[in-house]
Amino acid sequence: MADADKEKAEKVAAAKKRYEQIKKQKAKEGKKTSTTASKKDAKVTEDVVEDAPEESAVDAAKDITNGDVAADETTSLPQQSKQRSESFRLGSQQATRIEELEKENAALKQEAQSTAKRLAKVEEERDGFAERSGDVATLTSKAKESDELKSELAA
């Protein structure tokens, strides 16, 4: 018994949700006549849901959603055409965006290659400095030794 009540409640909730989605969709399209009709339908469904038992509420919600679906089917041809043309425009916009991103990607690859070359040059230079600093250290120590030997010979 509880399962049946739960199923009925879920069906009513689903019907209400679908009705609200259709209502929002029509509101977006800017059809004032359909929104006023939707408001009237909404009032009717609310009255039906509040006054009638659950079984009749489920049937009423189904009838309302079926009526909205039928209305959508009659207006769907122009809407479908509009959606197709919009999708083509979106496709061309996406294609240009893809081309821009590919160009940017190629430029970034070239920049990465030039940066890698510069890094290699800087590392070679650093290694050269390290070798020279090692040579300087040995020369400094030899100079100290020679100074010590000179001072010993002078003494």
C-alpha positions as CSV (number, residue, x, y, z in Angstrom):
1,M,0.0,0.0,0.0
2,A,2.8,2.4,0.9
3,D,4.6,1.5,-2.3
4,A,1.5,2.4,-4.4
5,D,1.2,5.7,-2.6
6,K,4.9,6.4,-3.1
7,E,4.6,5.6,-6.8
8,K,1.6,7.9,-7.2
9,A,3.4,10.7,-5.3
10,E,6.5,10.3,-7.6
11,K,4.3,10.4,-10.7
12,V,2.6,13.6,-9.5
13,A,6.0,15.1,-8.7
14,A,7.3,14.1,-12.1
15,A,4.3,15.6,-13.9
16,K,4.6,18.8,-12.0
17,K,8.3,19.0,-12.7
18,R,7.7,18.4,-16.4
19,Y,4.9,21.0,-16.4
20,E,7.2,23.6,-14.8
21,Q,9.9,22.9,-17.3
22,I,7.5,23.4,-20.2
23,K,6.2,26.6,-18.6
24,K,9.8,27.9,-18.2
25,Q,10.6,27.0,-21.8
26,K,7.6,28.9,-23.1
27,A,8.4,31.9,-20.9
28,K,11.9,32.0,-22.4
29,E,10.4,32.1,-25.9
30,G,8.6,35.2,-25.0
31,K,5.1,34.0,-25.9
32,K,2.8,36.1,-23.7
33,T,-0.3,34.3,-24.8
34,S,1.1,30.9,-23.9
35,T,2.3,32.2,-20.5
36,T,-1.1,33.5,-19.6
37,A,-2.6,30.1,-20.7
38,S,0.1,28.4,-18.7
39,K,-0.8,30.4,-15.6
40,K,-4.4,29.4,-16.0
41,D,-3.3,25.8,-16.4
42,A,-1.2,26.1,-13.3
43,K,-4.1,27.4,-11.3
44,V,-6.3,24.6,-12.6
45,T,-3.7,21.9,-11.7
46,E,-3.2,23.4,-8.3
47,D,-6.9,23.4,-7.7
48,V,-7.2,19.8,-9.0
49,V,-4.3,18.6,-6.9
50,E,-5.7,20.2,-3.7
51,D,-9.3,19.2,-4.1
52,A,-9.1,15.8,-5.8
53,P,-7.8,12.5,-4.3
54,E,-4.4,11.3,-5.4
55,E,-5.6,9.1,-8.2
56,S,-7.5,11.9,-9.9
57,A,-4.6,14.2,-9.4
58,V,-2.3,11.9,-11.2
59,D,-4.7,11.6,-14.0
60,A,-5.2,15.4,-14.2
61,A,-1.5,15.9,-14.2
62,K,-1.1,13.4,-17.0
63,D,-3.8,15.1,-19.0
64,I,-2.2,18.5,-18.6
65,T,1.2,17.3,-19.5
66,N,-0.2,15.4,-22.5
67,G,-2.0,18.6,-23.6
68,D,1.2,20.5,-23.3
69,V,3.1,17.9,-25.3
70,A,0.5,18.1,-28.0
71,A,0.8,21.8,-28.1
72,D,4.6,21.5,-28.3
73,E,4.3,19.1,-31.2
74,T,2.2,21.6,-33.3
75,T,4.7,24.4,-32.6
76,S,7.7,22.2,-32.8
77,L,8.3,22.5,-36.6
78,P,9.2,26.2,-36.6
79,Q,11.0,25.8,-33.3
80,Q,13.0,22.8,-34.8
81,S,13.9,24.9,-37.8
82,K,15.0,27.7,-35.6
83,Q,17.1,25.4,-33.4
84,R,18.7,23.8,-36.5
85,S,19.8,27.2,-37.8
86,E,21.0,28.2,-34.4
87,S,23.0,25.0,-34.1
88,F,24.6,25.7,-37.5
89,R,25.6,29.2,-36.3
90,L,26.9,27.7,-33.1
91,G,28.9,25.2,-35.2
92,S,30.5,27.9,-37.3
93,Q,31.3,29.8,-34.1
94,Q,32.9,26.7,-32.7
95,A,34.9,26.1,-35.9
96,T,36.3,29.6,-35.7
97,R,37.1,29.2,-32.1
98,I,38.8,25.9,-32.8
99,E,40.9,27.5,-35.5
100,E,41.9,30.3,-33.2
101,L,42.9,27.8,-30.5
102,E,45.0,25.8,-33.0
103,K,46.8,29.0,-34.1
104,E,47.4,29.9,-30.5
105,N,48.6,26.3,-29.8
106,A,51.1,26.5,-32.7
107,A,52.4,29.8,-31.4
108,L,52.9,28.4,-27.9
109,K,54.7,25.4,-29.3
110,Q,57.1,27.7,-31.2
111,E,57.6,29.7,-28.0
112,A,58.3,26.6,-26.0
113,Q,60.9,25.5,-28.5
114,S,62.7,28.8,-28.5
115,T,62.6,28.9,-24.7
116,A,64.1,25.4,-24.6
117,K,66.9,26.5,-26.9
118,R,67.6,29.6,-24.7
119,L,67.6,27.3,-21.6
120,A,70.1,25.0,-23.2
121,K,72.4,28.0,-24.1
122,V,72.1,29.4,-20.5
123,E,72.9,26.0,-19.0
124,E,76.0,25.7,-21.2
125,E,77.1,29.2,-20.2
126,R,76.6,28.3,-16.6
127,D,78.7,25.1,-16.9
128,G,81.4,27.2,-18.6
129,F,81.3,29.7,-15.7
130,A,81.6,26.8,-13.2
131,E,84.6,25.4,-15.0
132,R,86.2,28.9,-15.1
133,S,85.5,29.5,-11.5
134,G,87.2,26.1,-10.7
135,D,90.1,27.3,-12.8
136,V,90.2,30.6,-10.9
137,A,90.2,28.7,-7.6
138,T,93.1,26.6,-8.6
139,L,95.0,29.6,-9.9
140,T,94.3,31.5,-6.7
141,S,95.6,28.6,-4.6
142,K,98.7,28.3,-6.8
143,A,99.3,32.1,-6.6
144,K,99.2,31.8,-2.8
145,E,101.7,29.0,-2.8
146,S,104.0,30.9,-5.1
147,D,103.7,33.9,-2.8
148,E,104.6,31.8,0.2
149,L,107.6,30.3,-1.7
150,K,108.7,33.8,-2.7
151,S,108.5,34.9,0.9
152,E,110.5,31.9,2.1
153,L,113.1,32.4,-0.6
154,A,113.4,36.1,0.3
155,A,113.8,35.2,4.0
